[in-house]
Amino acid sequence: MLTVNQIAIINAAALPGRIVPNLFVPRFGIFNVLAFCSVACFALMFAMFGTTSIASVTVFAILYGFFSGACAPSSSSPAMYS
C-alpha cells in the first residue's frame, strides 16, 4: 500500500512543481531554472539510496515530485515562450 501512496504523493507534488518554478523564470532565466531543477533531480536520485524509513521515503517523494514536475513540461512551459 505504501507504493500506491508514494506515487500519489509524487503526482501531487508535481502540480506545484509545474507552477512555482515558472515564477522564478523572469528573474533567473529559463535555462538557469531548468538547470537547477535538473541538478536537484539528479542529486535526489542519489539521495534515494539513503532512505531507510517511511518518513524519509515520503520526503523523497515530495521533493522528487516537485523538481521532476518542474522538468517535465520544459518544452511546453508557458514561461519558455514569454
Residue pairs with C-beta under 8 A, 6 or more apart in sequence:
2 54
2 57
6 57
6 58
6 61
9 58
9 61
9 62
9 65
10 61
10 62
10 64
10 65
10 68
11 65
12 65
13 61
13 62
13 63
13 64
13 65
13 66
13 69
14 65
14 66
14 68
14 69
14 72
15 69
16 66
16 69
17 65
17 66
17 67
17 68
17 69
17 70
18 69
18 70
18 72
18 73
20 66
20 70
21 33
21 37
21 70
22 33
22 77
22 78
22 79
24 33
25 33
25 77
25 79
25 80
26 79
30 77
30 79
30 80
33 70
34 70
34 71
34 74
37 67
37 70
37 71
38 71
40 63
40 67
41 64
41 67
41 68
41 71
44 60
44 63
44 64
44 67
47 60
48 60
48 64
50 56
51 57
51 60
74 80
